[in-house]
Amino acid sequence: MAESTNKINKLTIVVGAGDDFSCNLTEPAQNYLLIDARREAADALQQSHAGDTRVDVQQTVITPVTGRTQFYHYSLPEFSSTLKPEALKQLLPGLSLKGSEYVSGVSLSDIIAEELPAEHLELILNVPGQELALLRSLETT
């Protein structure tokens, strides 16, 4: 993200950043790691934050445990995730499954461990129905 000589005061990690997450970079030592599982969303984020060294974008599937997982593509792309169709249809009854694939998932704890130490870490989880599982996975690491 940043060179090891740079001190990061605050790092905000956004899981499920979508394709248009707006970063508040008013503080000089504020950095962002924007993560989305969808290639299209990550590409859009990369383009909108091009040239800003304080914003890093990753196209990564975040899971409670690192490893192979099934990723589901839904009729509303922003809800595509590792959440099984039955669970998501309880939240959005009209949602339809477009397909699925097996992908390599990376745990939230692995992502946090890869980042430079910051004085303050802010975590934003925008992954409906998956927040609790991700937070619980941090308890065991």
C-alpha angles and dihedrals in degrees: 000000000000132000115273090244091063116088114221113208096185130014119191116196113196116194111195093020093167121206101298111038110157116219122212102218099169092119112074095220095046116118132180134207108196115195129186129163094217118085092213092054094046091049091051091049091048091052095047092049097038113144096019107115091193092066120070120185124201130184097213137142107231115210136169090250128027112249147074115329140165117257119201124211114211136193088255101055094203089066095052106124148122089283110115117245094247093057095046094045088062087063096038112023095185094054116116131201114242097182145302140232139185114252139170110263124203121210121240090236090056090052092050092047091054094056126089116261112268130189090234129026121196119190122199116188113194096170108114114224095006103075098093094049091050093048092047090052088061090058092063097049 
